[in-house]
Amino acid sequence: MASAFMQWAKSPAAREYFFSTHFWGPVANWGLPIAALTDLIGKDEEMISGPMTSTLAMYSMVFMRFAWRVQPRNYLLFACHFTNATAQLAQDARFVNYWYMGGRERKLAAGNAGSAPVESKVLEEVKKVNTTPTGA
């Protein structure tokens, strides 16, 4: 398998492919799914733009079809847009869950529940300081 690939890589067809827009267009386009995947991992739901995420998902679905229908088929472009559409739809699901299905309320409730023990400890320390006699 590796030797067959190496033979193809040395052929004029490979050079024609690697120096064409069928290769460099999708390579440059991989910035979109990479950004979408990093947002999926690290971005807070509060920062997700629902309209923009939906638009990017639809854009990638349209261009997935284009990559499949163009001759010769552009599998690299198809994979790029498939990855982006999947990541954007996952972001859309996070957006809907956060804003319309109670995710925001659960997050706020969890944040307040976690701060209650800290508040009580701070109040105890303030009381100690206020009731401690000064050494003057």
Secondary structure, 3 states (H helix, E strand, C coil): CHHHHHHHHCCHHHHHHHCCHHHHHHHHHCHHHHHHHHHHHHCCHHHCCHHHHHHHHHHHHHHHHHHHHCCCCCHHHHHHHHHHHHHHHHHHHHHHHHHHCCHHHHHHHHHHHHHHHHHHHHHHHHHHHHHCCCCC
